[in-house]
């Protein structure tokens, strides 16, 4: 019996592979991937909201 599910390791590996692939200059940018995954309008709203939340947190 495993105390920890093997899924986190698999997800971590997938994230590492995705990160390494993003270092390829011919790979799509993070913004392009976000636009593809969420649609351009939702991606813009998300980035704007996260940027505002981050800047407000550091301004306080």
Helices and strands as residue ranges (DSSP letters): H 7-22, H 30-38, H 40-59
